[in-house]
Amino acid sequence: MQNCEKYRHLMVGLLDRELAPEESAEVNEHLIRCSECREELERLRDTSSKLEAVAFEEPSDEVLRRLWRNPFSRLSRVGGLVLVLGGYAALIGFALFEFFTGGEDNLWVRVPVAAIVIGLLILLLLVILERLKTYSKDPYREIER
């Protein structure tokens, strides 16, 4: 039924007791009349009870520290960062090459490249200016980190 679709979305809220009393009454009234939705609600209850039985134990802080100190973890983080930055630098290098050596017909390459380079320069300038502002007011600048 098309009317059932409206109530199917509310059944999870009914199970989790998240519905307003009026909505709960409306869904329960529909469930009295509709056997398909009652069966669907029973399947949802069954699935919900099975999910509640699954326990998830979060790793302790010590386990997380060991994971981050793991040489493979460091290598993968650094390697991933190098690959991303290297790929981005190669792409920018190629785009700049095309920008300067391309003919007049490569306007679709020139405009995005110019936008990226100008945007990067603006961001770099903003970061440098912000760093200079915070450095002059940093009460901990004499402390070695």
Secondary structure by P-SEA (a helix, b strand, c coil): caaaaaaaaaaaaaaaccccaaaaaaaaaaaaccaaaaaaaaaaaaaaaaaaabbbbcccaaaaaaaaacaaaaaaaaaaaaaaaaaaaaaaaaaaaaaacccccaaaaaaaaaaaaaaaaaaaaaaaaaaaaaaaacccccccc
